Amino acid sequence: MSLYRNTIWFLNGIQQYTRKGYEATSKDFETKDFDVSVVGRSYMITGANSGIGKATAMALAKKGGTVHMVCRNKDRAEEAKSEIVSESGNTEVYIHILDMSQTRKVWEFAEGFKKEYPSLNVLINNAGCMMHKRELNAEGLEMNFATNTMGVYILTQTLIPLLQKSQDPRVITVSSGGMLVQKLRADDLQSEKAHFDAIMVYAQNKRQQVVLTEHWANVNPVIHFSAMHPGWVDTPAVSTAMPQFHQMMGDRLRSVDQGADTVVWLALSRAAARKPSGQFFQDRKPVPKHLPLAWTQSSAEEIHSFITQLENLARPVQSQHDVDLEGHVDASTPQFV
């Protein structure tokens, strides 16, 4: 079955995920969808100093939005910010230094952001990683899972109260079409049981993101949630993590602006907000979350197990300072239940 999934996925990819795929579908794009001013609206983008994240930050800054760049490397972040401010003429661009693999730090950052800023209109979960060896973070979580799933879960879950009180709130998660070859493995979220194949681990994380998006859409109707596939894009991350694929595809890979297009559309356009929450997008259109006959759907029990495990893993990272001397929990802190 896995060979069937991988073959169908790759054949689909050659047709749809490449530069030619984008050029074909973009002929039907409505240019007026971007005829909006977003002055006064705030956007948080993780992994914003390069690739799709930087292209997204640039596009939103050019439209007048307040941009919060969440980046791991301070020097690269400063360099990207300088370029964005210079090209956009927008000085409302802010840097926040955070490593999304450091689970407690993610929670501390989100808590601090809620206290410092009165609103957040759009959260864009873009940062990701593909580590080829099994390593654990300080909390004992596998690093790919910690960054791609747990970081996204804790950041989003903690910021939901701030998003809920903001106008037209949206959460966009940059997933991957690679998730189509994976079924949610609720009994092995951190890839401990099978041979550690980084590409398949990454694809599993991306499936987890899509399932999370569906879950959030169901329980938070005030916020518009979406996940998306950017296509096969020529980014520094792809060239580093998958050098053979990068070399093989060459100029068939999409540009970063083409890869970011649907992210920007989901963040800006009124048309996107009219789509049902919880969908998976590719080139501005909702697309199926499963390949035909691939048997990747999850049962309600599997999804419940997945969410429960995330809740249980999240609890220990909450600071003990949230419990006062009388043992009462600070009501301002979201409990992961």
C-alpha positions in Angstrom: 0.0 0.0 0.0 2.8 2.4 0.8 4.4 1.9 -2.6 1.0 2.6 -4.2 0.6 5.8 -2.2 4.1 7.0 -3.0 3.8 6.3 -6.7 0.4 8.0 -7.0 1.7 11.0 -5.0 4.8 11.5 -7.1 2.9 11.3 -10.4 0.4 13.8 -9.0 3.3 16.0 -7.9 4.9 16.1 -11.3 1.6 17.4 -12.7 0.5 19.7 -9.9 3.3 20.6 -7.4 5.9 21.9 -9.8 6.4 25.4 -11.4 4.4 24.3 -14.4 1.6 23.2 -12.1 1.4 26.6 -10.5 1.6 28.4 -13.9 -1.4 26.3 -15.1 -3.6 26.9 -12.1 -2.7 30.5 -11.5 -4.3 31.5 -14.8 -7.6 31.2 -13.0 -6.6 33.2 -9.9 -8.7 36.3 -9.2 -6.2 39.2 -9.0 -8.8 41.3 -7.1 -8.5 38.9 -4.2 -5.4 40.8 -3.2 -7.0 44.3 -3.5 -7.1 44.8 0.2 -5.4 47.0 2.7 -4.6 45.4 6.0 -3.2 48.4 7.9 -3.9 47.8 11.6 -4.1 44.0 11.2 -1.3 41.9 12.8 0.3 38.8 11.5 2.6 36.3 13.2 4.8 34.2 10.9 7.1 31.5 12.3 10.2 30.7 10.3 10.0 34.2 8.7 13.6 34.9 7.8 13.9 32.8 4.7 12.0 30.8 2.1 8.2 30.8 2.1 8.1 32.5 5.5 10.1 35.5 4.3 8.2 35.8 1.1 4.9 35.8 3.1 6.2 38.4 5.5 7.3 40.6 2.6 3.9 40.3 0.9 2.0 41.2 4.1 4.3 44.1 4.9 3.7 45.5 1.4 0.0 45.4 2.1 0.5 47.5 5.3 0.1 44.7 7.9 1.9 44.7 11.2 4.3 41.7 10.9 5.7 39.7 13.8 8.6 37.6 12.5 9.3 34.6 14.7 12.8 33.4 13.9 15.5 31.1 15.4 18.6 33.0 14.2 18.9 36.7 15.3 21.4 37.7 12.6 19.4 36.2 9.7 16.2 37.7 11.2 17.7 41.2 11.3 18.9 40.9 7.8 15.5 39.7 6.5 13.7 42.4 8.5 16.0 45.1 7.0 15.2 43.9 3.5 11.4 43.7 4.2 11.3 47.2 5.7 13.4 48.6 2.9 11.4 47.1 0.1 7.9 47.5 1.6 8.4 50.9 3.2 6.6 49.4 6.2 8.3 49.9 9.6 5.7 47.9 11.5 7.9 44.7 11.4 9.0 43.1 14.6 11.4 40.3 15.4 10.9 37.6 18.1 13.7 35.1 18.6 12.5 31.6 19.3 13.5 28.0 18.5 10.3 26.1 17.8 11.9 22.8 18.9 12.2 24.1 22.5 8.8 23.2 23.8 8.8 25.2 27.0 10.3 28.2 25.3 7.4 28.2 22.8 4.9 28.2 25.6 6.8 31.0 27.4 7.0 33.1 24.3 3.2 32.7 23.5 2.3 33.6 27.1 4.6 36.7 26.9 3.1 37.8 23.6 -0.4 37.6 24.9 0.5 40.0 27.8 2.4 42.4 25.5 0.1 42.7 22.5 -3.7 43.5 22.6 -4.6 41.5 19.5 -3.4 39.0 16.8 -5.4 38.7 13.7 -3.5 35.9 11.9 -1.1 33.2 13.0 0.9 31.5 10.2 2.6 28.3 11.4 5.4 28.0 8.8 8.5 27.0 10.6 9.5 23.3 10.2 12.4 21.0 10.2 13.6 17.6 8.8 16.3 16.1 11.0 17.7 12.8 9.6 18.8 11.4 12.9 16.6 10.7 15.9 17.4 13.3 18.5 15.5 14.5 21.5 14.9 18.0 22.9 15.2 19.1 26.5 11.7 17.8 27.2 12.6 14.4 25.8 10.5 14.8 22.6 11.8 13.7 19.2 13.1 16.9 17.4 11.0 16.7 14.2 7.8 16.1 16.3 8.8 18.8 18.7 9.2 21.4 16.0 6.6 20.4 13.4 3.8 19.2 15.7 4.3 20.1 19.4 5.6 23.6 18.6 2.6 24.3 16.4 0.2 22.8 18.9 1.4 24.8 21.9 1.9 28.1 20.0 -1.5 27.9 18.5 -3.3 26.6 21.5 -1.8 29.3 23.8 -2.6 32.1 21.4 -6.2 31.0 20.7 -7.6 33.4 23.4 -5.9 36.3 21.8 -7.0 35.3 18.4 -10.6 34.9 19.5 -10.9 38.5 20.7 -9.3 39.9 17.5 -11.3 40.7 14.3 -11.5 38.1 11.6 -9.0 35.8 13.2 -7.3 33.1 11.1 -4.7 30.4 11.6 -2.8 29.0 8.6 -0.5 26.0 8.9 2.0 25.4 6.1 1.8 21.6 5.8 2.9 19.5 2.8 1.4 17.3 0.1 3.8 14.7 1.5 1.3 14.0 4.2 -0.9 12.3 1.7 1.3 9.2 1.8 0.8 8.9 5.6 -2.0 7.8 7.9 -2.0 9.3 11.3 -0.2 6.9 13.6 -1.8 7.7 16.9 0.1 4.8 18.5 3.5 6.1 17.4 3.4 9.9 17.2 7.2 10.3 17.7 8.3 7.6 15.2 9.8 5.2 17.8 8.6 1.9 16.5 9.7 1.7 12.9 13.0 2.5 11.0 13.7 6.2 11.3 13.1 7.6 7.8 13.3 11.4 8.1 11.2 12.0 5.0 8.4 9.8 6.2 8.7 11.2 9.7 8.3 14.7 8.3 5.3 13.5 6.2 3.7 12.0 9.4 4.2 15.3 11.2 2.5 17.1 8.3 -0.4 14.6 8.5 -0.6 15.4 12.2 -0.8 19.2 11.4 -3.8 18.6 9.0 -5.6 16.5 11.6 -4.9 19.2 14.2 -6.4 21.9 11.8 -9.6 19.9 11.5 -9.8 19.5 15.2 -9.3 23.2 15.9 -11.8 24.2 13.3 -14.4 22.0 15.1 -13.8 23.3 18.6 -13.1 27.0 17.8 -15.8 28.2 15.3 -14.8 31.9 15.8 -11.4 31.4 14.2 -10.9 30.4 10.5 -8.4 27.5 10.4 -6.7 26.2 7.3 -3.7 24.0 6.3 -2.0 24.2 2.9 0.5 22.6 0.5 2.9 25.2 -1.1 4.0 22.7 -3.8 7.6 21.7 -4.4 9.4 24.9 -3.7 13.1 26.0 -4.2 13.9 27.0 -0.6 17.1 26.7 1.5 15.3 24.2 3.7 14.6 21.9 0.7 18.1 22.1 -0.7 19.5 21.3 2.8 17.1 18.6 3.9 16.6 16.9 0.5 19.6 17.7 -1.7 19.1 14.8 -4.1 15.4 15.8 -4.7 16.5 19.4 -5.0 19.1 18.6 -7.6 16.8 16.2 -9.5 13.9 18.7 -9.8 16.1 21.7 -10.6 14.2 24.5 -12.3 11.0 22.5 -12.1 10.7 23.7 -8.5 8.5 26.6 -7.7 9.9 30.0 -6.7 9.4 31.1 -3.1 6.8 33.6 -4.1 4.8 30.9 -6.0 5.0 28.7 -2.9 3.9 31.5 -0.6 1.0 32.6 -2.8 -1.7 30.5 -1.2 -0.4 31.4 2.3 -0.8 35.1 1.5 -4.2 34.5 -0.1 -5.4 32.6 3.0 -4.1 35.4 5.2 -5.4 38.4 3.2 -8.4 37.6 1.0 -12.1 37.9 1.9 -12.6 34.9 -0.5 -10.5 32.6 1.7 -12.5 33.6 4.8 -15.7 32.5 3.1 -14.4 29.0 2.7 -15.4 26.5 5.4 -12.9 26.3 8.2 -10.6 23.2 8.6 -9.8 22.6 4.9 -6.5 21.7 3.1 -5.6 24.1 0.3 -3.4 24.0 -2.8 -3.1 26.8 -5.2 -6.0 28.8 -3.6 -8.4 25.8 -3.7 -9.5 23.3 -1.1 -8.3 19.8 -2.2 -8.8 16.3 -0.7 -6.8 15.3 2.3 -6.5 11.7 1.2 -5.4 10.0 -2.0 -8.0 7.7 -3.6 -8.0 4.1 -2.2 -5.0 5.0 0.1 -6.7 4.1 3.4 -5.3 7.1 5.2 -8.5 8.2 7.0 -8.4 8.1 10.8 -11.2 6.9 13.1 -12.7 9.2 15.7 -10.9 7.1 18.4 -7.5 7.6 16.7 -8.1 11.4 16.5 -9.2 11.5 20.1 -6.1 9.5 21.2 -3.9 11.9 19.2 -5.3 15.1 20.7 -5.3 13.6 24.2 -1.6 12.7 23.9 -0.8 16.3 22.8 -2.7 17.6 25.8 -0.8 15.3 28.1 2.6 16.2 26.6 1.8 19.9 26.8 0.9 20.0 30.5 4.5 19.6 32.0 5.8 22.5 30.0 3.6 25.0 31.8 5.5 27.0 34.3 4.9 26.3 38.0 4.4 30.0 38.4 0.9 29.6 37.1 0.0 28.0 40.5 -0.1 30.5 43.3 0.7 29.7 46.9 -2.8 28.6 47.7 -2.7 26.1 44.8 -5.1 28.0 42.6 -4.4 28.0 38.8 -4.0 31.4 37.2 -7.2 31.8 35.2 -5.4 33.7 32.5 -3.4 30.7 31.5 -5.0 28.3 29.0 -5.1 24.7 30.4 -4.4 22.0 27.8 -7.6 20.0 28.3 
